[in-house]
Structures are given as C-alpha cells and as structure tokens.
Amino acid sequence: MSENITQTLTNVIDSLIQEGKEPSVALIKARLADPLPMPLIIKALQSWKTSARVPKIEKLAAPQSADARISQLEQQVAELTARLEKLEKRG
C-alpha cells in the first residue's frame, strides 16, 4: 500500500507562491506535516521549476515483520483451504 503525496507537495508549493515566496527545499520541508527524504523534495521542486507541476511521488508503507507476514499467509492458506473444501463438496 502506498500513500500519494504529490498533492501535498503541490499544495505546499502553491501556498508559498500565493504568499509571494519563492519555493525552496527548506521552505517546503518546513511546511510538510510528515517528513520526506530530501531527494524527493529536491526532485519535486526541480520538476515544478521546469514544468510547473509536481511529478507523482508515492511514499511506501513500512514492510511487515516476518512474523506478521507468516501469520497473514497462514490465515490466507486457511481461508483458501476452506473455500477449496466447500467447492469440492459441491462438485
């Protein structure tokens, strides 16, 4: 699952422009509610300066632990096994 942050960056840049300020990495970073890696902010700002738009940028969710993944897979196997048994009884 990912979270689209392009709109957030666009809103921050637009608000800076409306205030008469030149968007910069520092100003953008200061206005973000959630921290972003500097390379993403730089990429967004460079794109905005060249094409007046922010490219689609997504923030990926943190990966699950091995135990959580195993538990999820075990549950999925149990559900699929139950469905298979149900289908076999029909046929």
Secondary structure, 3 states (H helix, E strand, C coil): CEEECHHHHHHHHHHHHHCCCCCCHHHHHHHCCCCCCHHHHHHHHHHHHHHCCCCCCEEECCCCCHHHHHHHHHHHHHHHHHHHHHHHHHC
